[in-house]
Amino acid sequence: MSMWWSLHLRREAASVPLARRLLIGTMETAGVDPDVSYDLSVALSEACANAVEHGGGAPGSTPGGYRVTAYLDGEKCRIEVTDSGPGFPGTSRGCPAPRPAASATDEHGRGLGLIEELADHVHLGNKPGRGGGAVITFDKILKWREDAPLMMPLLTA
């Protein structure tokens, strides 16, 4: 079984826990292992926080929103967070190198590294066209609880 949902959220700090709770609730209902759910929810929180902080349009423009889409498909969960900001610097396509935090006590600069640690695969890019915006896509192989109602049956030979 596969399922997906998509949210369009305002660029406000209050939107981050909303997206996180929806993801955790979906995974709990589906029967995903709590440790995997937690890892993905932290990664999603970091991606949303980046969209809230950096995903605005040009100075003086109307504040935009950002979109979160999550796909649970068999053995994998894929999450995409797209904003309408300037995108990642130094690239018009492909995967820019994230800047590391300047020091261990820095409050900023750790989010992308944390997402890379918690997910199995991460892609950072920019939306094509004039509108621009950053796109963070990450996925993780799912583990299921023993009593998972939506667990995909294993194929046997």
C-alpha positions as CSV (number, residue, x, y, z in Angstrom):
1,M,0.0,0.0,0.0
2,S,1.2,3.5,-0.6
3,M,-0.1,6.9,0.6
4,W,0.9,10.5,0.4
5,W,-0.1,13.9,1.7
6,S,0.9,17.4,0.8
7,L,0.6,20.6,2.9
8,H,1.0,24.2,1.9
9,L,2.2,26.1,5.0
10,R,2.9,29.7,5.9
11,R,6.4,30.7,6.6
12,E,5.9,30.9,10.3
13,A,7.6,29.0,13.1
14,A,4.3,27.6,14.3
15,S,4.0,25.6,11.0
16,V,7.0,23.4,11.8
17,P,5.5,21.4,14.7
18,L,2.2,21.0,12.6
19,A,4.1,19.3,9.8
20,R,6.0,17.2,12.3
21,R,2.9,16.0,14.2
22,L,1.1,15.1,10.9
23,L,4.1,13.0,9.8
24,I,4.4,11.2,13.2
25,G,0.7,10.5,13.2
26,T,0.7,9.1,9.7
27,M,3.6,6.8,10.5
28,E,2.2,5.7,13.8
29,T,-1.1,4.9,12.2
30,A,0.6,3.0,9.4
31,G,2.7,1.0,11.8
32,V,6.2,2.4,11.1
33,D,8.8,1.7,13.7
34,P,9.0,4.6,16.2
35,D,12.7,5.1,15.9
36,V,12.4,5.6,12.1
37,S,9.4,7.9,12.6
38,Y,11.4,10.0,15.0
39,D,14.4,10.3,12.7
40,L,12.2,11.4,9.8
41,S,10.3,13.8,12.0
42,V,13.5,15.5,13.2
43,A,14.8,15.7,9.6
44,L,11.4,17.2,8.5
45,S,11.6,19.7,11.3
46,E,15.0,20.9,10.2
47,A,13.9,21.1,6.5
48,C,10.8,23.1,7.5
49,A,12.8,25.4,9.8
50,N,15.1,26.1,6.8
51,A,12.1,27.0,4.6
52,V,10.7,29.3,7.3
53,E,14.0,31.1,7.8
54,H,15.4,31.2,4.3
55,G,12.4,30.5,2.0
56,G,11.1,34.0,1.6
57,G,10.9,35.9,-1.6
58,A,12.8,39.0,-2.5
59,P,13.0,41.8,0.0
60,G,9.7,43.7,0.1
61,S,7.7,40.9,-1.6
62,T,4.6,39.3,-0.1
63,P,5.6,36.6,2.4
64,G,5.1,33.2,0.8
65,G,4.7,29.8,2.1
66,Y,6.3,26.5,1.6
67,R,5.1,23.0,0.7
68,V,5.7,19.7,2.4
69,T,4.9,16.4,0.6
70,A,5.4,13.0,2.2
71,Y,5.1,9.7,0.4
72,L,5.0,6.3,2.1
73,D,5.4,3.7,-0.5
74,G,6.1,0.1,0.5
75,E,9.5,0.1,2.1
76,K,10.4,3.7,1.7
77,C,9.3,7.2,2.9
78,R,10.2,10.2,0.8
79,I,9.7,13.7,2.0
80,E,10.1,16.9,-0.1
81,V,10.1,20.4,1.3
82,T,9.9,23.2,-1.3
83,D,10.0,27.0,-0.7
84,S,9.7,30.1,-2.8
85,G,12.9,31.8,-1.6
86,P,16.2,32.5,-3.5
87,G,17.2,28.8,-3.5
88,F,20.6,27.4,-2.6
89,P,23.5,29.7,-3.5
90,G,26.0,28.8,-6.1
91,T,23.9,26.4,-8.1
92,S,21.0,26.6,-10.5
93,R,20.6,22.8,-10.6
94,G,22.2,19.9,-9.0
95,C,23.3,19.5,-5.4
96,P,25.1,22.4,-3.6
97,A,27.5,21.6,-0.8
98,P,25.9,22.7,2.5
99,R,28.0,25.0,4.6
100,P,29.1,23.5,7.9
101,A,28.5,25.3,11.2
102,A,31.3,27.7,12.0
103,S,31.8,26.3,15.6
104,A,30.3,23.7,17.9
105,T,28.3,26.4,19.7
106,D,26.7,27.9,16.5
107,E,22.9,28.1,16.5
108,H,22.8,27.9,12.7
109,G,24.3,25.8,10.0
110,R,23.6,22.3,11.4
111,G,20.2,21.5,9.8
112,L,21.3,20.1,6.5
113,G,24.0,18.0,8.1
114,L,21.5,16.6,10.5
115,I,19.1,15.8,7.7
116,E,21.9,13.9,5.9
117,E,22.7,11.9,9.1
118,L,19.1,10.9,9.7
119,A,18.0,10.1,6.2
120,D,19.3,7.4,3.8
121,H,19.4,9.7,0.8
122,V,19.3,13.5,0.5
123,H,19.0,15.7,-2.6
124,L,19.3,19.5,-2.4
125,G,18.4,21.6,-5.4
126,N,16.6,24.6,-6.8
127,K,13.3,24.8,-8.5
128,P,13.7,25.6,-12.2
129,G,12.3,28.8,-13.7
130,R,11.9,32.4,-12.6
131,G,10.1,31.7,-9.4
132,G,13.0,29.9,-7.9
133,G,13.1,28.3,-4.5
134,A,14.9,25.6,-2.7
135,V,13.9,21.9,-2.8
136,I,15.1,19.4,-0.1
137,T,14.2,15.8,-0.8
138,F,15.1,13.0,1.5
139,D,14.1,9.4,2.0
140,K,14.6,6.6,4.4
141,I,13.9,2.8,4.2
142,L,11.1,2.0,6.6
143,K,11.0,-0.6,9.4
144,W,7.7,-1.8,10.5
145,R,6.2,-2.7,13.9
146,E,5.2,-6.3,14.3
147,D,1.5,-5.3,14.5
148,A,1.7,-2.8,11.6
149,P,-1.7,-2.6,9.8
150,L,-0.2,-1.2,6.5
151,M,3.0,-3.2,6.4
152,M,3.9,-4.4,2.9
153,P,4.0,-8.2,2.8
154,L,7.4,-9.7,2.0
155,L,7.6,-11.6,-1.2
156,T,8.7,-15.2,-0.8
157,A,10.3,-17.4,-3.4
